[in-house]
Amino acid sequence: MALKILQITNSLATGGAEKLLLETIPFYREKGIDMDLLVINGTNYPFMKQLKKQNCCAIYSLSIQSVYNPLAIFKMIPYLQKYDIIHVHLFPAQYWVIMAKIISFSKVNVIYTEHSTANRRRKNILFKFLDQIVYSCFDKVICITNEVKVNLQKHIRFVSNKLVVIENGVNIAAIKSAQAYFKNEIHSEIGQEEIVIIQVSGFREAKDQFTLIKAMSLLPNNYKLVLVGEGILQSQCEDLSKELQLQNRVFFLGVRMDVARLLKTAEISVLSSHWEGFGLVAVEGMASGKPFIASNVPGLSEIVKDAGILFEQGNAIELAAAIEKLIIDPDYYQFVIKACQERANLYDIKLMVDKHIQLYEDID
């Protein structure tokens, strides 16, 4: 009898965890796992639309606008009875699931995936105490890199066999087969001979598009930047580009479902984050056949080191120099491409899915 597993998260808005669910659920289904999805906020974001279009699983919504509303606890309880394993992603969904299990006396196995090396809660004494309790209630906690595991162990202050490392993966085949656009298809103000730099990430505190925009002001006028994503810091990034007189060189594309094609079109992919859990877009960028540059921070350094290029986080001068060196040295450009593609092959999504299935079977 197939395992019945329910993935639970806040929503299918943009983000690495959300994209991972979009891409992996169909693969689990293909391998005979009866997997469904529950979201607290069921807003029909692009990722949600894409998953619905695939018609590969049941999708439940608690129809709660704010994911921080504790009413989610009580609405979750009926679903706990229908599945063998609950696999949770992100805060506060992780808290609500554990509270729902305790209140309902459910015996269902619960797994949590820790997606980040850092978060604001870890600086708060109250949340530090609550995290100790909540994490101890999970049967397994999947850490998406070894750095994530080390940082979590420091935070919750216990070493436990509940913590396992399973690195994230991306659909390498889909990225490699994607076709590039003509550059003016991305934006009418980008010429085919111009140099396109791309960053794919939400406009959130962790992502630091500001450093990349500053780096653009140090590069020649034929270098253009496209920023893919949305978020609360977008308007500030737009203001910075205007302040630096880069309105005609920095373009904000919003949320896109054709990221692979955009990566194939650009000359260089960048991720200038303050921190990451596991940079899915880093692997996507490396798999695209273009050089990848990342800030030297936990969650990126171990993925990119000795393959792509690392720069000091926040150092726009060093980032600009790394970009220009790739463009003016074709041999170096090709060398980095080859190293990036070899590294990306280690993170194929099918390898990750197989490891998760083995964990599910061991727990059940």
Backbone torsions as a table, in degrees:
resi	resn	phi	psi	omega
1	MET	NA	132.2	-176.1
2	ALA	-66.5	142.4	174.0
3	LEU	-63.7	137.9	176.0
4	LYS	-105.1	115.3	-175.0
5	ILE	-125.4	135.3	177.1
6	LEU	-114.4	119.7	172.5
7	GLN	-84.8	134.0	178.7
8	ILE	-126.7	132.5	176.4
9	THR	-149.8	177.0	-176.4
10	ASN	-67.8	-47.9	-178.1
11	SER	-166.6	-178.5	171.3
12	LEU	-111.7	43.9	170.3
13	ALA	-72.4	178.6	-177.5
14	THR	-69.3	145.1	179.0
15	GLY	156.3	161.4	-177.6
16	GLY	-64.1	-43.9	-180.0
17	ALA	-63.9	-40.7	-178.9
18	GLU	-66.4	-42.4	179.5
19	LYS	-66.1	-35.6	178.3
20	LEU	-61.0	-42.2	177.6
21	LEU	-64.1	-44.3	178.5
22	LEU	-55.8	-43.5	-173.2
23	GLU	-85.2	-28.8	-173.9
24	THR	-89.9	-33.2	-175.9
25	ILE	-53.7	-44.3	177.1
26	PRO	-60.1	-34.9	179.1
27	PHE	-69.0	-40.5	176.3
28	TYR	-60.0	-43.6	-180.0
29	ARG	-60.9	-41.9	178.9
30	GLU	-61.4	-29.6	-178.2
31	LYS	-92.7	12.9	172.7
32	GLY	88.8	9.3	177.2
33	ILE	-88.0	126.4	179.3
34	ASP	-82.8	87.7	-171.8
35	MET	-115.0	134.1	177.4
36	ASP	-127.4	176.4	-176.1
37	LEU	-131.4	137.0	172.1
38	LEU	-124.1	131.3	176.7
39	VAL	-120.7	145.9	176.9
40	ILE	-71.9	-49.0	177.9
41	ASN	-105.9	114.5	-174.6
42	GLY	-92.7	21.9	179.0
43	THR	-51.3	140.1	-173.6
44	ASN	-82.6	64.0	177.3
45	TYR	-66.2	165.0	179.8
46	PRO	-53.7	-40.4	178.2
47	PHE	-63.9	-38.9	178.5
48	MET	-63.8	-45.4	178.5
49	LYS	-58.1	-41.9	-178.3
50	GLN	-65.9	-41.7	179.7
51	LEU	-66.8	-41.2	177.4
52	LYS	-61.1	-39.4	-178.8
53	LYS	-62.1	-32.6	-179.9
54	GLN	-74.0	-21.2	175.3
55	ASN	51.1	47.2	-173.9
56	CYS	-108.6	-7.9	-177.5
57	CYS	-158.8	164.9	171.5
58	ALA	-77.6	138.5	178.5
59	ILE	-121.9	118.0	-179.8
60	TYR	-107.5	142.2	175.9
61	SER	-125.5	134.4	175.6
62	LEU	-80.2	-7.7	176.3
63	SER	56.5	39.4	176.5
64	ILE	-108.3	120.9	-173.3
65	GLN	-64.7	-47.6	178.1
66	SER	-94.4	121.9	-178.4
67	VAL	-68.3	-11.3	-179.7
68	TYR	-89.7	2.2	179.5
69	ASN	-76.3	117.0	-177.1
70	PRO	-65.9	-7.8	173.8
71	LEU	-58.1	-23.2	178.2
72	ALA	-57.8	-32.2	-179.5
73	ILE	-55.9	-49.7	-174.8
74	PHE	-74.6	-32.3	178.7
75	LYS	-71.4	-24.1	-179.9
76	MET	-76.8	-29.9	-169.1
77	ILE	-50.8	-46.6	-178.5
78	PRO	-59.7	-29.6	-177.7
79	TYR	-75.0	-24.7	-179.0
80	LEU	-65.3	-25.1	-176.5
81	GLN	-80.2	-12.8	-170.8
82	LYS	-99.2	-3.9	-172.2
83	TYR	-131.3	155.3	178.1
84	ASP	-78.4	-36.2	-176.3
85	ILE	-138.5	137.3	171.5
86	ILE	-108.3	125.5	-179.8
87	HIS	-115.9	115.0	-170.3
88	VAL	-107.8	148.1	177.1
89	HIS	-133.0	137.2	167.8
90	LEU	74.9	155.8	173.4
91	PHE	-93.2	138.4	9.8
92	PRO	-95.6	5.4	-179.2
93	ALA	-53.3	-37.2	-178.8
94	GLN	-61.7	-39.5	178.4
95	TYR	-68.1	-45.9	-176.0
96	TRP	-63.1	-39.2	-179.7
97	VAL	-64.3	-45.4	-179.7
98	ILE	-64.0	-41.5	178.1
99	MET	-65.0	-39.0	178.1
100	ALA	-63.9	-39.8	179.2
101	LYS	-65.5	-43.1	-179.2
102	ILE	-65.2	-46.4	-177.8
103	ILE	-63.7	-38.5	-175.2
104	SER	-90.1	-2.7	-176.8
105	PHE	57.3	32.0	-178.9
106	SER	-70.7	145.3	177.3
107	LYS	-101.5	7.0	-177.0
108	VAL	-61.8	142.8	175.6
109	ASN	-74.1	137.5	-178.7
110	VAL	-125.9	134.2	178.9
111	ILE	-122.3	144.1	174.9
112	TYR	-125.4	138.9	172.1
113	THR	-102.9	121.3	176.2
114	GLU	-88.0	115.9	-171.8
115	HIS	-99.8	-3.5	-172.4
116	SER	-138.6	151.2	175.5
117	THR	-81.5	-16.1	-176.4
118	ALA	-154.1	156.5	170.8
119	ASN	-161.6	166.7	-175.8
120	ARG	-65.3	-29.9	-177.5
121	ARG	-59.3	-31.2	-175.0
122	ARG	-70.2	-10.7	177.2
123	LYS	-97.4	-1.0	-176.3
124	ASN	-107.0	124.3	-175.3
125	ILE	-60.9	-42.5	-179.7
126	LEU	-62.6	-47.9	-179.7
127	PHE	-66.4	-31.4	177.0
128	LYS	-60.3	-42.9	177.8
129	PHE	-65.8	-46.6	-179.7
130	LEU	-63.4	-39.7	178.5
131	ASP	-60.1	-38.9	178.2
132	GLN	-54.3	-44.2	-178.0
133	ILE	-71.2	-49.5	-173.8
134	VAL	-63.6	-48.0	-178.7
135	TYR	-62.3	-34.1	-178.9
136	SER	-67.9	-16.8	-178.4
137	CYS	-85.2	-12.2	179.1
138	PHE	-82.3	144.4	177.0
139	ASP	-70.7	-37.4	175.5
140	LYS	-144.8	145.7	172.2
141	VAL	-120.4	116.3	179.4
142	ILE	-87.4	123.5	175.3
143	CYS	-102.5	130.6	-169.9
144	ILE	-82.7	-9.4	167.7
145	THR	-147.4	166.9	176.6
146	ASN	-66.5	-33.0	176.9
147	GLU	-62.9	-39.3	176.9
148	VAL	-61.4	-42.8	179.6
149	LYS	-63.3	-46.5	-178.9
150	VAL	-60.9	-45.7	-179.4
151	ASN	-66.7	-35.9	178.0
152	LEU	-68.6	-40.5	177.5
153	GLN	-60.3	-39.0	177.6
154	LYS	-64.9	-37.2	-176.6
155	HIS	-72.0	-49.0	-176.1
156	ILE	-91.4	-5.1	169.6
157	ARG	55.9	39.3	166.5
158	PHE	-150.2	144.0	176.9
159	VAL	-96.8	124.6	-172.5
160	SER	-140.2	146.1	175.0
161	ASN	-73.9	0.5	173.4
162	LYS	-71.9	-22.1	-177.4
163	LEU	-87.6	124.1	177.6
164	VAL	-129.6	148.3	178.6
165	VAL	-103.6	118.2	170.6
166	ILE	-130.9	110.1	-176.1
167	GLU	-71.8	145.5	178.5
168	ASN	-66.3	166.2	177.9
169	GLY	-140.8	165.7	177.4
170	VAL	-129.6	162.9	-179.0
171	ASN	-80.6	84.2	-174.7
172	ILE	-58.7	-43.2	-177.2
173	ALA	-61.2	-41.1	-179.0
174	ALA	-65.8	-37.1	-179.9
175	ILE	-69.6	-44.6	-177.6
176	LYS	-65.0	-30.7	-176.6
177	SER	-87.6	-7.8	-178.0
178	ALA	-66.1	148.2	-179.7
179	GLN	-102.5	137.0	178.8
180	ALA	-70.0	153.3	172.9
181	TYR	-86.8	163.3	157.5
182	PHE	-70.9	142.0	-171.8
183	LYS	-62.1	-33.1	179.2
184	ASN	-72.7	-8.5	172.7
185	GLU	-76.0	-25.0	175.3
186	ILE	-74.7	-47.6	177.2
187	HIS	-157.2	138.4	-175.4
188	SER	-63.3	-19.8	-177.9
189	GLU	-93.3	10.1	177.9
190	ILE	-109.3	120.3	178.4
191	GLY	-85.2	156.3	-176.2
192	GLN	-63.1	-27.7	-178.0
193	GLU	-91.2	-3.4	-179.2
194	GLU	-81.8	158.4	-177.3
195	ILE	-91.4	122.1	-177.6
196	VAL	-107.1	125.1	173.5
197	ILE	-106.9	140.7	-177.8
198	ILE	-131.1	140.5	166.7
199	GLN	-128.9	129.4	178.4
200	VAL	-111.4	109.6	-179.6
201	SER	-175.1	151.9	174.3
202	GLY	-66.3	154.8	178.0
203	PHE	-86.4	78.0	-178.5
204	ARG	-126.0	166.8	-176.2
205	GLU	-52.6	-39.6	-174.6
206	ALA	-67.2	-25.3	-164.7
207	LYS	-87.7	-27.2	172.9
208	ASP	52.8	56.6	172.0
209	GLN	-65.4	-19.1	-177.7
210	PHE	-57.9	-43.5	-179.1
211	THR	-63.3	-39.8	179.6
212	LEU	-67.7	-40.3	177.7
213	ILE	-62.8	-41.2	177.0
214	LYS	-62.7	-39.0	178.6
215	ALA	-62.0	-34.7	179.5
216	MET	-62.1	-32.2	179.9
217	SER	-69.1	-13.9	-179.5
218	LEU	-98.4	-2.5	-176.6
219	LEU	-106.6	158.5	179.8
220	PRO	-59.2	161.9	-174.3
221	ASN	-67.0	-18.4	-179.9
222	ASN	-84.2	4.7	174.0
223	TYR	-94.5	125.1	-179.5
224	LYS	-119.2	147.7	-178.5
225	LEU	-119.1	131.3	172.0
226	VAL	-116.3	129.7	-179.8
227	LEU	-112.1	121.4	-176.3
228	VAL	-108.3	125.8	179.4
229	GLY	136.6	-178.9	176.6
230	GLU	-147.3	168.8	179.0
231	GLY	157.3	176.5	-169.6
232	ILE	-68.6	-19.6	-178.5
233	LEU	-96.5	4.6	-176.7
234	GLN	-61.4	-44.1	-177.2
235	SER	-62.8	-35.2	177.5
236	GLN	-67.6	-37.4	176.4
237	CYS	-66.5	-38.6	176.8
238	GLU	-63.9	-40.3	178.2
239	ASP	-63.4	-41.2	179.5
240	LEU	-63.6	-42.2	179.7
241	SER	-63.1	-35.6	176.3
242	LYS	-69.9	-42.1	179.5
243	GLU	-59.6	-36.0	-179.6
244	LEU	-91.1	7.1	179.3
245	GLN	57.9	46.3	-179.6
246	LEU	-112.6	19.2	-175.8
247	GLN	-56.7	-31.9	-177.9
248	ASN	-94.6	7.6	-179.2
249	ARG	-127.8	-11.4	178.3
250	VAL	-120.9	122.9	-174.3
251	PHE	-122.9	134.0	-177.5
252	PHE	-104.2	112.1	-172.3
253	LEU	-94.9	-9.4	-177.5
254	GLY	74.1	-164.7	178.7
255	VAL	-75.3	131.7	179.9
256	ARG	-129.9	145.1	176.5
257	MET	-101.4	6.7	-179.0
258	ASP	-115.6	39.4	-175.0
259	VAL	-57.6	-40.9	-178.5
260	ALA	-58.9	-42.4	179.5
261	ARG	-67.5	-37.8	177.9
262	LEU	-65.2	-42.5	177.8
263	LEU	-61.5	-39.4	179.1
264	LYS	-66.5	-27.5	-176.5
265	THR	-80.5	-34.8	-177.3
266	ALA	-73.3	158.6	174.1
267	GLU	-81.6	-34.7	-175.0
268	ILE	-143.9	139.8	175.3
269	SER	-109.8	138.4	-175.8
270	VAL	-129.9	147.6	168.5
271	LEU	-138.0	108.8	-170.2
272	SER	-102.6	36.9	-169.5
273	SER	-65.2	151.6	167.4
274	HIS	-71.5	-38.5	176.8
275	TRP	-158.7	161.2	176.4
276	GLU	-145.1	162.2	167.6
277	GLY	-89.5	-65.8	172.6
278	PHE	-143.7	118.5	-176.4
279	GLY	-77.1	87.0	177.6
280	LEU	-54.4	-41.8	-178.7
281	VAL	-67.5	-22.2	174.9
282	ALA	-64.4	-45.5	178.6
283	VAL	-67.4	-40.8	177.2
284	GLU	-59.9	-44.0	179.3
285	GLY	-62.8	-41.8	-179.8
286	MET	-69.0	-31.9	-179.2
287	ALA	-76.7	-15.2	-171.1
288	SER	-77.2	-7.6	-177.5
289	GLY	84.9	18.7	176.3
290	LYS	-128.5	153.8	179.5
291	PRO	-64.9	148.6	-179.8
292	PHE	-122.3	134.4	178.5
293	ILE	-121.1	134.4	-179.6
294	ALA	-139.3	155.1	172.6
295	SER	-69.6	146.5	-175.9
296	ASN	-85.2	77.0	-177.0
297	VAL	-132.3	158.6	176.0
298	PRO	-54.1	139.8	-178.6
299	GLY	94.7	-19.2	176.0
300	LEU	-119.4	-39.7	-172.7
301	SER	-59.2	-42.9	-176.1
302	GLU	-74.5	-22.4	177.4
303	ILE	-80.7	-40.0	-170.0
304	VAL	-94.3	-28.5	-174.1
305	LYS	-52.4	135.2	179.0
306	ASP	66.7	15.4	174.8
307	ALA	-131.5	-74.6	173.2
308	GLY	-84.7	-161.4	-176.1
309	ILE	-113.0	134.0	176.7
310	LEU	-109.1	140.2	175.7
311	PHE	-129.8	158.2	179.8
312	GLU	-63.0	127.0	-177.0
313	GLN	-57.2	131.5	178.3
314	GLY	85.1	-4.2	-176.4
315	ASN	-93.5	91.1	-177.2
316	ALA	-65.3	-32.5	-179.9
317	ILE	-65.8	-45.9	179.2
318	GLU	-65.2	-38.2	178.7
319	LEU	-64.7	-45.9	179.2
320	ALA	-60.7	-40.5	179.5
321	ALA	-64.8	-39.3	179.2
322	ALA	-64.9	-40.6	178.7
323	ILE	-63.6	-47.3	-175.9
324	GLU	-67.9	-36.3	179.2
325	LYS	-60.7	-40.3	178.9
326	LEU	-61.9	-40.6	-175.5
327	ILE	-74.4	-36.7	-176.2
328	ILE	-85.8	-9.4	-179.3
329	ASP	-123.2	90.5	-176.5
330	PRO	-58.8	-36.2	-180.0
331	ASP	-65.9	-42.8	177.9
332	TYR	-64.0	-41.5	178.0
333	TYR	-55.6	-48.9	-179.0
334	GLN	-69.2	-34.8	178.1
335	PHE	-61.6	-44.9	-179.4
336	VAL	-67.1	-39.3	177.3
337	ILE	-56.6	-48.9	-177.7
338	LYS	-60.9	-44.5	179.8
339	ALA	-64.7	-39.5	179.3
340	CYS	-64.0	-44.2	-178.5
341	GLN	-65.2	-39.3	178.1
342	GLU	-64.0	-40.2	179.0
343	ARG	-67.4	-41.9	-177.8
344	ALA	-60.5	-33.6	-178.7
345	ASN	-61.5	-20.3	179.7
346	LEU	-74.9	-12.7	-173.3
347	TYR	-118.3	38.7	178.0
348	ASP	-67.6	137.1	-174.7
349	ILE	-60.7	-29.9	-178.3
350	LYS	-68.6	-31.5	176.2
351	LEU	-66.4	-42.0	178.9
352	MET	-63.6	-44.7	-179.7
353	VAL	-60.5	-42.9	179.7
354	ASP	-61.6	-39.9	179.3
355	LYS	-67.6	-38.7	177.3
356	HIS	-64.7	-42.9	-180.0
357	ILE	-61.3	-41.5	178.5
358	GLN	-61.5	-39.8	178.3
359	LEU	-65.9	-43.4	177.1
360	TYR	-56.6	-45.7	-176.8
361	GLU	-68.4	-34.6	178.7
362	ASP	-68.6	-34.5	-177.7
363	ILE	-77.6	-40.4	-172.9
364	ASP	-62.5	NA	NA
